Amino acid sequence: MGNYCIDAVFHNVSSIMKNSHDSPYKEMKLRLKIIVIIFSIATLMVVGLGYSVYSSTHNALQTSISENQLSLAKEVMGIIDRTLRERVLDIQTLSTSQLVSRYVANPKKNSGLRKTLEQEMHNRLTLTGPWNVLHVMDKTGKILLATDDDSAAGKNFIEDTPQGADAFLKALSGDAYSSDVIISTETHKPTVFFSSPIRDDTVAGDPIVGVIVGDYSWETIEKIISNAARGAYIVDLLSKDGIVLAHSSSSVVQQGYSTHKSRLYSKEAKSVIMKGLNGGHMALVSHAPERGYLNYKGKGWIVVIETPVGVAFAPANYASAEVVVFVAVSMVFGAFVLTLFLDLIIVRPIIRLASTAQEITNGNLNARAEISSNDELGKLATSFNSMTDSLIEINEKNRAVIEILPEPMFILDKEGKIMSANKAVRDTTGLSEAELKGKSVNDFLKRTNTSRIQSTHVSGKYGETVRYIPESHKSSNGNKE
């Protein structure tokens, strides 16, 4: 792009110079010519460099904006992973409580612990989790404790809460477990079940005597998603199948989770410009797949953040335009400074030299060119002054020769006025040179009633010498000598 602009500049300047003999350029003053050339070059450079700067700046800012949005998506996904891992630790901590294991191992024998355990479980609802409900069962699935309903005690957990069956069975096999998002039949809201086995550490081998299952409060995840939405951001949490699990707008979430399908995104975190998940508009879409955190491996969820292209890249457009304006103003200012500099060191000396030459042309041989530097212009002024000195010397010699000629002779300027007259004229007319100098030769000849001199003075050039032929010098046949 830079080479193209330079070529365009030289092509334009060359065209101006090439056509200068057939265009108004020929009639321009030197100062105006330099201004036209400099600002023509500056204009072309502003266009070329401005486009280059705008493109590079805009692309760099777009990349930065895309990376920032992708970083936010990764950060949100990381917060969710860490939050869910903490819930795994919470449920494991509850399952290893001595109070829980003693009561579950022998509910009848330790029935006195029930009230204390109920109070402990209710405290854990908000101190950990938060949880919608906590269930404690023996290994047959019989509910021993439930924080939401005392009447649930004695019921079978799998029959009462079929969505939590997998959580119960996985924990019964000896592993802590967390489910994918499901809709709770009790709260009718999305939730994740966490479970952990309860072991009796008073018996050799720490046999499993029961299971604790927590119904996690999904509002915590929704709050993380809504907090991530800033300005024009739209944030979605998707399942690995593209089902919307949470949305930054609660009104959308309430429409349901299992019916809103979306295209599947790649397994790599990236930002792309595409049609948004939440409408047909083009948007900057960043998606970050779940990576898990430590021993929590995740469920393959995806955080998707989208911003309309016009909103996302508005700062880039504005900043790029500001840079272009700054470059343009700088170049115009630079062109102005360069014009002043060239005017000072080149144009003004040339104008002064031209003015001096005009004075000499008008007859002022005492005029001298100002020597303001030792460069080529200074040498030109020196040579010009030397030439003027030579002209004066030649003029003086010519005057000396004309002065002694026996024939009356004038030296006229370009307007036909007498610059000087030789001794023969002064003697013939009886006038001094001061009286003759500056008079029109025609007026002089009429007033003195002499014959007309040769017609050369009518179209004569500066410094031309003409002969004055009085009547006494005419031949008898009336012809001029």
Stockholm file with secondary structure:
# STOCKHOLM 1.0

chainA/1-481         MGNYCIDAVFHNVSSIMKNSHDSPYKEMKLRLKIIVIIFSIATLMVVGLGYSVYSSTHNALQTSISENQLSLAKEVMGIIDRTLRERVLDIQTLSTSQLVSRYVANPKKNSGLRKTLEQEMHNRLTLTGPWNVLHVMDKTGKILLATDDDSAAGKNFIEDTPQGADAFLKALSGDAYSSDVIISTETHKPTVFFSSPIRDDTVAGDPIVGVIVGDYSWETIEKIISNAARGAYIVDLLSKDGIVLAHSSSSVVQQGYSTHKSRLYSKEAKSVIMKGLNGGHMALVSHAPERGYLNYKGKGWIVVIETPVGVAFAPANYASAEVVVFVAVSMVFGAFVLTLFLDLIIVRPIIRLASTAQEITNGNLNARAEISSNDELGKLATSFNSMTDSLIEINEKNRAVIEILPEPMFILDKEGKIMSANKAVRDTTGLSEAELKGKSVNDFLKRTNTSRIQSTHVSGKYGETVRYIPESHKSSNGNKE
#=GR chainA/1-481 SS CHHHHHHHHHHHHHHHHHTGGGSGGGGSCHHHHHHHHHHHHHHHHHHHHHHHHHHHHHHHHHHHHHHHHHHHHHHHHHHHHHHHHHHHHHHHHHHTCHHHHHHHHCTTTTGGGHHHHHHHHHHHHHHSSCEEEEEEEETTCBEEEESSCGGGTTSBHHHHCGGGHHHHHHHHTTCCEECCCEECTTTCSEECEEEEEEECTTSTTCCEEEEEEEEECTHHHHHHHHHHCCTTCEEEEECTTSCEEEESSHHHHTTCSSSCCCCCCCSSCEEEEEECTTSSSEEEEEEEECCCBTTBCCCCCEEEEEEEHHHHTHHHHHHHHHHHHHHHHHHHHHHHHHHHHHIIIIIHHHHHHHHHHHHHHTTCTTCCCCCCCSSHHHHHHHHHHHHHHHHHHHHHHHHHHHHHCSSCEEEECTTSBEEEECHHHHHHHCCCHHHHTTCBHHHHHHHTTCCCCCGGGGSCCTTEEEECCCGGGSCTTSCCC
#=GC SS_cons         CHHHHHHHHHHHHHHHHHTGGGSGGGGSCHHHHHHHHHHHHHHHHHHHHHHHHHHHHHHHHHHHHHHHHHHHHHHHHHHHHHHHHHHHHHHHHHHTCHHHHHHHHCTTTTGGGHHHHHHHHHHHHHHSSCEEEEEEEETTCBEEEESSCGGGTTSBHHHHCGGGHHHHHHHHTTCCEECCCEECTTTCSEECEEEEEEECTTSTTCCEEEEEEEEECTHHHHHHHHHHCCTTCEEEEECTTSCEEEESSHHHHTTCSSSCCCCCCCSSCEEEEEECTTSSSEEEEEEEECCCBTTBCCCCCEEEEEEEHHHHTHHHHHHHHHHHHHHHHHHHHHHHHHHHHHIIIIIHHHHHHHHHHHHHHTTCTTCCCCCCCSSHHHHHHHHHHHHHHHHHHHHHHHHHHHHHCSSCEEEECTTSBEEEECHHHHHHHCCCHHHHTTCBHHHHHHHTTCCCCCGGGGSCCTTEEEECCCGGGSCTTSCCC
//
